[in-house]
Amino acid sequence: MSEARLNFEEEYFPKELKRVLKKYNDGVKVSSDEMEEAINKYNSLFYCRAEYPKYLSEALNGKDFETNQLIWNPVKNKEMASYNICDRLNEIKCPTLIMSGKYDGISVGQAELFNTGIKNSRHVEFINSAHYSHIEQEMEFITQVKGFLKGFV
């Protein structure tokens, strides 16, 4: 696990979420109710901190969990788990806007990595958002995109 991920969990995870995660990682049986409660807590803090709009709810309801696990689960897909092309970020020559939420529990540390690796980039962090800044801070998100694009007009 990356240092950024460990720091994120230590700083932002509430005690109950840390307890369930430790139990799970230690191979201790976690009840389905306990797991569901932990997942819901995680999602409300680090996935989307706003009410889900209809289109997001529909997309998530139609999500193929098995395919998602095939892509991201390191046990099921070792190649994807070890895939890293960060040494080629410097090949990106166009201006790049990197946007992230402060509480994004899914892509911890990636924005900083991308911003460092892409020379002509700018990083905007939304301080009241998790993974879905375009939903959680919609107007600020639009303002940032418009401001970035105005530099090309």
N, C-alpha and C positions, 0 to 999 in steps of 0.2 A: 504494500500500500504506500502511496506517495506521502511525502512529508506534508505537502499542502493539504491532502485529504485528512491526515491525522490531526493537523492543526485546526482544520475546519470543524471536524467532529468534536474535538475537545472544547473549542470556543463556543460553538452554537448549539450542539445537541443538548436538549434537556435531560435531566438525570434519568427519567424513566426510559427515554429512547436509548440512552447509553447502556442502561441495565439490560434491556431486551437484546440489544445488539451484542453485548458481551456474552450473554447467555447463549445466543445463537452461535456466535463464533467459537465458543468453548464446547460446542456440541451438546449442550443441554437442551432438552425438549422444551420447545416453546409452543404453547397452546395456539390453536387457530384464532381464538378470540384475541389473545395477547398479540399475535402477529398482525392481525387485521388492525387493531388499535394502533400499533406502532407504525404500520404503513400509512394509515390515515393521518397520524400526527406528522410523520416525515413529509408526506405530500403537502399538507397544509402549511408547513414551514419552509420547505426547500424545493418544492416543485411549482406550486402556484398559490400565491398568498391572497388571491382574489376569488370571488365567485366565478366558477367556470362558465364561460359563455356557451350557448347551445352548441356551436360548432365544435368546441373542444370536447365537451361531454360526449357528443356523437362520435367524434374521432376516437376517443379513448374507449368507448363502449364497443367499437368495432375493431379495436386493436387485437391483433393476433398475438397472444402472449407467447406461444411456442416459437413463432418466427422471431420475435423480439429477443427471446432467450437464446435462440440459435445464433443471433448476431452478436449479442453482448455478453453472454455467459462464458467466462474463460474456461470453464470445464467442458462446455459443449463446442467451443470454437477457439482453440488455442492460437490459431493463426491470427484471428482478429484481436485477441487479447494482447498479442505481442507486436502487432502492426504499429509502426511508428515512422512517419514521414517528416517529422519535425526538422530534420537536418536540411530539408528542401524548402522550408518556408521562405528563405531568402530569395528564392526564384520568383516569388510573387512581386511584380514590379508596379502594379497599379495601386492607386490609393485605396486603402482598406479601412472600413469602419468596423471595429470589433465592439460588440455590445454584450454586456453581461449583467446579471443581477447579483447583488452582494451576497444573497443567501441561496444562490444556485447550488443545490446539493448534488447535481448531476455532473456538472462540468467544472469541478473545483480545480482552480489553478490554470485552466486552459487559456483564458483571456490574456493573462500576463505572459504566458508562453508564446501565444500568437503575436502579441504586441511587440515582444522582444525580437521575435524571429522575422517579422515582416517590416522592412525598413520604413516604408511610407504608410504607416498605419496610425490610427488613433483609437484609443480605448475609452469607451464611456461605460461607467458602472452605475447602474440604477440602484440607489441605496435602499429602496423599499421593495425590491423585487427578488424573486427566486429565478426559476428557469424561463418563465413566460413574461418577460418585461414588457412585451408588446401588449399584453393584456393587463398586467398589474399596474403599469404606469403608462397607459396608452398615449396620452397627450405628450408627455415628456419624450417618449419613444419617437413619436412622429416629428416632434420639434428637432430632435437630434438628427434624424434621417434627412429632413429637409435642409437643415444647416449644413450637413456634410455634402449633400448634392448641390447646394447653391455654389459651392466652390468650383463647380465644373461648368457653370452657365456663363 
